[in-house]
């Protein structure tokens, strides 16, 4: 395990000015560099390994299987009607993937960030940082680290207050004797610890966390890929510190975060609200949090949410489910959730961040799951309209987490060598250690509610749809790095640049062919046309009832 202490020193970054990028006038926008067709490769997720003899310690590294199929880069394409099918590699058997290692970075006293990295031996390759969505963490990008770590330096982290970056000490302990019990939550005391006096799990904190992580741990400008909340933070950071960001990819990025006014932007208005996510929690908020937390942390509620955000219900989300359950059982999770929900908005909006990135010529790409029930296609199209030079890929079927969705059915339970790693060492009293922290989750919790048709078994999520995101990401990265001399996937024909094009990405898995539809939107796009198309597709399901 790598442990990094913050030196609070700024590194000097030398980056080619974005204005020096060669514009080839592709028709996607005034500053758009011609994008690249990526290198294809195959990936097999073998799993995480933990040493039973190292109980309570972080796993230093884990090996996964990936096979380099560089020859398949060109793909095998064929036209079926008006949609061309492109064959991409599936998941081969073999231990050839990039190794993942873990680390802890102490940013500030008592605020330690858990992170994972891969491909750091690729010293001359670009650095790519993945930022997760709300409620998940580094584990959500395991597939990307395994695959892309073969060609790039790849990093990911847990945001403070989430995942394995939750505090190891109570930010507001209960002072009276006898107050502690097995159901006790951290952060519910009357006074906060000195290190937590100004602690708020806000988007501003996460922006600063990512900024310092790049400066002090990665040590060079990065490409940032963010899903959901991670997309918001990625864009926010790029707008605030453009010298640290070489480009941004948004994966179903949430277009807003927070409800209360930001004190730096609206100081008078923010004073109206008596509490804005600080510690300790007010008594009224503590009672509300207990009630809400019992509901949303219930395994059945979590399972229901996962079924909403994953479009393909055959997707194996067991590992995601178990890791979320682990987090909810941490004694600091409930108070952290309350802090997040009541934290103020960022100093600039999502739209303002987009405008700043556009003015700074920061490359942006969009890769959105079409069936996302939360960040619907409307939001991706709005971003495309505001930044017409950004390539926008719409993937179907895929929901809120297109990088993690897989089309495979159930797989056998993972062998012992593929079980989850131990949680990081944390100063949690023994009597507060719930089952599953740091041990395993009760297998009975994997059972779905009685009215659910899904059968959830503790198995490792393995599949191919994430290869689509990796395929597109490789192409975009090569395009930007080559300053436009390499084509973006699907733009081999210049006639597609204005009106877009659709492709069926096809692969073989478990002996049968599977495919996913990907649409690249051109520069000519309108919300009205998209709305008309939506209504036409759903006209057959609309019934007029007359009395």
N, C-alpha and C positions, 0 to 999 in steps of 0.2 A: 504494500500500500504506500502511496505517495502522500506525504503530509507537507503542506506548504503554508508558511506563515506570511501574512501580509507585511510587506516592507514599506508600504505607503509611499513608494517612490514611483515616479512616472518615467516610462521608457520613451526614448526618442524613436518615432516611427517614420520610416521612409517609404513613401508610397507614390506610385505614378499618379499624377493628378488625373482625376476623372475627365477633366476637360480635354486631356490629351488622347483620349480614346478615339479610335478611327471610326468615324460614322460612314456607313456604306449606303445610307439612304434606301433602306429595304422597304419603306412604305409602312412599317409598323409605327413609326413616329419620327419626329425630327432628330432625336438624339439616340436613337436605337442603334446599337451595334448589331451587325448581322450575326445571328445566333447559330450554335453549332450542333451537329449531329453527334451524340455521345458515344462513348465506348460502352459496349454491352458486356456484361459479365454475369456469372451465375453464382447463386448463394445458397448455402444450406445452413440453417441454424441448428447447431448441435446442442447448445445450452450452456448454462453457467455451472461451474464446479465449485464446491466448497469443501474444505478439509475439516472433517469432524473433529480433528485434534486441535483445530484453531478456533474453538468456540469463543464467540464474543469478539473475534477479530475480523477486520475487513479482508476479503479476498484480494490478493494482489492482482491477479489476472485470470482471464478465462479464455479458452481457445474455442473457435467456432469453425465450421467448415465452409469454405468458399472456393470455387474453382474459377480460374481466370480463363474466360472463353473469348479472348480478344478477336479471334477469327470471326466470331459471330457478330462483330460490331456492325457490319453492314446490314445485317438482318436479311430475311428472306421475305420478299413482299409479293403479293398477288392481289389483283383487283377483283372484288366481288360486287357486282352492280356498280354503285358509285362510291363505295367505301373500300379502300385498300387495306388488306390485312398485312401486318408486319409481324413476322415471327421473331420473338426475343427468347433468350435462354431461360429455362426454368431453374429448378434448384437441383444441382447435381449432388451426389453423395461424395463426400471427401473432406478431409480436414485442412482446407486451404484458405480459410478466411483470415481476416486480420484479427490479431489478438486484442482484447479489450483489457485495460487496466483501470483501477479505481484510485481515487485520491480524496483527501480532505484539505480544504483551504480555509485557514482561519483568517477571515477578512477583518473582523473586529472582535474585541473581547466577547466571548460567549456566542458569537455568530459565526458558525462554521458551515462551509458550503461543501456538499458532497458532489463529486463530479466523476465522469468517466471519459477516457480518451482512447484513441486507436490510431495507428498509422503514424505515430510520432517519429518513426525512423525515416519517413519520407521528407527529409529535411528541406528539399527544394520545392516541395509541393505546396499548393495553397492550403491555408487553414480554414476549416469549416466548423462553425459552432451551431449546434441544434438546441433550440429552446422549446421546452415542453408546454403543454396546455395546463389549465387549472386542474388540480386534483391528481395529476399523474407526475411522471418524473423521467429520469434518465432511462429507465427500462423501456420507455415507449419508443426510443430510437436505437434500440439494440441492433435491429436489422441494418440500419444505416451505418452504424459503426463497424459492423462485421464486414460489410461489402465495400463501402466507400473508403474505409480505412486502408484498403489495399492500394489506393491511388492518391489519397489526400491525408493531411493531418486533421483528424476529426475529434471534436469535443462535444460534450453535453453536460448539463448540470441540473441540479434541483434548485428551484427558487427557495429562498429563505421562507420559513413558515410552511413549507410543503415537503412531501416525500421524505428523503433522508437528510434534509437540511433543517428539520425541526430542531428546536433548542434542546440541549442536554441538561438544562437546569430550569427550574420553575421561574418564569419571569415575575410572578406575583404570588409567592407562597402564602398559604394560610398560616397565621401566626399562633392562633389559640391551640392549646393541646387538645387532642381528641377530634380535631377537625378533619384530619386525614382519614380516609377510609378507602376501601378497594374501588369505590366508584368515583373517587375524587378526581377533579380535573385540575390541571395546572393553569395558572393565570387567573384564578378565581379568588385570590386573597385581597386584602385591603390596600396593600402598598406594593409598589413595584420595586424590583431590584435595581441598583444604580445603573447596571448595564442596559436595562430595559426601560429607562425613564422616558426616552423619546422614540421607542421602538413602535413602528407601525408597518404592517405588512402591506405596503402600497406599491403601486406601479412605479412610483418614483424610486422607492428602495430597490426594486428589482432592476430598474434601469442602471442605477449606480452600481449594483452588484455585478451586473454583466460588464459594465465599463471597466471596473477595477480588475475583474477576472481576466479580461483581454489584456490589460496593461501589465498585470503582475504575474499571471500564470502562463498565458499563451505567448505573450510577448511580441505579437505582430498583428497587423490588420487582418480581419477575417471576413469570410462570407457567412452571413447569418441566415439560418433556416428556422422559421418559427411556426408552430402549429397553434391555432386558437389564441389563447393569452400570450403564448410565446411569440406569435406573429406581431401582436400589438407592441410587446416590449422590444422586439427586433427593430421595428420601424421607428419607435420612440428613440431608441439609442442611436440609430443611423441619423436621425434628424438632429439629435443633440451633439453627437460626436462623430461627424462624417469622416474624420481622419482615421477612425478605427475600423470602418466598415467598407469593404470592397464591393459588396452587393447584398441584396436581401431577397430571399424567397419566402413568400407567404403561403402557408398551407391552411386554408380555411381560417384565416386570421379574424379574430373578433374585432369588429369596428369600433368598439367602445369598451371602457372599463371604469368602474367606480360610479357612485351616485352623488356623493357629497362634493361641494365646491373645493377647489384646491386653494389652500391658504396663501400661496405665493401669487396666484393669479387673481383671486377674489378675497382679499383679506377681510373686508367688512362682512361679506356674505357668509364666509366660513365661521365667523364668530357666533352666528345664530345657532349653530349646532353645538350642543354641549359636549359631545363626545365624537371622536373621529378615529377610532381604531387603536387608541393607545392602551397601555397597561397601567393599572389593573382595570378590569372590566367593571362598569357600573353594575349595581345590584340588579336593576331591571334587565340589563343586557345579559347578565349571567343566567337569570331565570329563562329568558327567551332562548338563549343559546342552548341550554340543557334540553329544552323541549324540541327545538328544531334539530339539534345534533342527533338525538336519539332516533329521529325519523330518517334523516338523510344518510346516517352511517349504518343503517340496517342493511345487511347483505342483500336483501330482496330489493331494496330501493336502488342500491348500486347496480344490481343486475338489470333492473328495469331501465336505468339511464344508459347503460352500455348497449342494450338492445335498441335504444332510440338512435344513438349516434353512429352505430355500425350498420351500414345499409344491408350488408350481406349477413344474414343471421346464421349462416353456416360458418362464419368466421370464428376461429378459436380464440376467445378472449380470456381464457382461464388465468393466464399469467397476469394480465392486466388487472383482472378482478382480484386476485390474491394480493397483489402489491398495493392496490388501493385499500383493501381491508387492513393490511399491515399498518398503513399510515393512519387510518381512522382509530386504531387501537393505541396509538401513542398518547400519553396523558396530556401533551401540549396541543393536540390536534384541534380540539373544540374551541379553545380560546384563540388559536391562530386563525381558525375559520371565521370567528366573529370579527377579529381585527381586519381580515381581508374584506369582508362584506361591508364594513363601515369605514374603510379607508377612503380618503378623498381621491378624486380623479387626478389624472396627470396634468402637468402644466400646459401641455398642448394636446389637441384632439388628434384622432387618427387621420382626419383629412388634412390638418395642418402639418402633421408629420410627413404625409405623402407629398405635399407641396414643397416642403423643405428638401426632401430627398430628390425631388424632381429638379429643383433649382441647383442642387449640388451635383447633378448628373450621377447620382448613385443608381446603378443598375438594379432593376426590380423585376422579379418574375412571379407569376401567380399559378398555383397548382391546387385546384379546388375539387373536392368531392361533390358531385352533382346532387346526391340525395341527402345532403346535410340538412337536418330539420331545424338547426339553430342558425348557422351562418349559411343561409340559402343562396342559390346562384345570383340572386339580386345584388348581394353585397360584393361578390367578385366582379360582376359586370360594372358596378359603380366604380370600383377601383380601376378597372380597365378603361373606363371612360375618362377618369381623371388623369391616368397615366397611359395614354394610348400606345406608347412605345414599349410597354411591358408585355411580354408574351404571356398569354392567359390560356392555361390548359384546364379543361373541364373533364373530369374522369367519372365514368359511370360503368357499373354500379360502385359507388363509394360514398361514404358519409363524412362525418366530421373529422375523421383521422385517416385520410387517404394513404398516408405513409405506413400505417400499421395494418390496414385491412387486408385479409387474405381470403382467397376463394376456396380453401381446403375444408373438407369435413373433419370429423373427429380423428385424432391420432391417439395411439396408445399412450398410457401414462409415462411420463419421463422417468428414466432410470435414475438411481441415486446420484450419478455423476452430473445430472442436469438439473438438480434441485436449486432453489433460490439460495443466494449467498446469505451469510449471516448479516444482520443489521450492524451498522457502525457502533463502536463502543459508546455508550451513553450513560450518563449518571442518573438513571432512573431507579428509584428505590425498588428493591426486589418485590415487595408486596404490590407494587403498581404495575409490574410487568404483566400485561395481558397475554393470553395464549396467542402465539403468532408473533410476538415482539420480544426477543429477536427470533423466536422459533418459527415453526410452520403454522399455517392456518388450519383450524379444525376442518377436516375433510367434509364434515356434514354441512358446512356452510357453502359448499360448492353445489349443493342440491338446489334446484330451482323451486319456486313456489308451486303448489299443487296444481294451479290453473295454467302453468306455463308448459309449452310443448318442448322447450329446449332442455337438453340434457347436458349439464356442464360437468366435465370430468377434469381432474388435475393433470393437464397435459401441456406441453410446450407449443406455443403458437408457431406453426410452420406454414409457409405458403409463398405465393408468387406476386400478389398484387403490389407489395411494397417494391418489387423490382421495377414496376412502372415508374414510381416516384424516383427511384435511384437512376433509372434510365434517363428520365427527363432532366434530373439534376446534373448528371454528368454532361449532358449536352449543353445545358445553360452555362455551366462553369467553364467548359472548353470554349464556348463562344466568347465569354467575357475575357477570359485569359488570353485568347488569341486575338483580341481586339477586333473581332468580327470576321476573321478570315475563315472560320469554320461554321458551317451551317447548323442552325437549330433543327432538331428532329421535326420532320414534316415540312420544312421550308426549302426542300430541295428544288421546288418549282416556285419561281417568283410570282406566279399568278395567284398563289395562295395567300400572299402577304396582305392583301386588302380584304378579302372575303373569308379567309380562314379555310380550314380543311379538317376532316375527321379521319381517324384511323382506328382499326381494330388491332390491338396488340395481342398477339396470340402466342401461347406457350403450351407445352406439354407437361402434365403433372399427373402422377398416379395412373399413367397409361392412357390418359384421354386428353383431348385438346380443350383448353379453356381460353377465354378471351375477355378483354375489357375494352370498352370504348373510350377513346380520348379525342377530344375536340380542341383544336387550336383556333382561337378566335382571331380574326383579322382586325385591321385598323378600323374597318367600317362596322360599328356595332351600336345598336340602339336598344334602350330598355323597352320601347314599344314593340319592336320586333320580337324580343325575347318573351314579352308578356303574351303577345299573340300566339307565338309558338307554344307556350305553356298551356293556354286555354284550348288550343286545338288538340293537344295531346290528351287533355283531360276532359274533352267534350263528351266522350262516350260514357263517362262516369257521372255526368250531371243529369239529374232527373228533375223535371218540373212536376210538382204535385198540385193538382187543381181540386178544389172542393165544389 
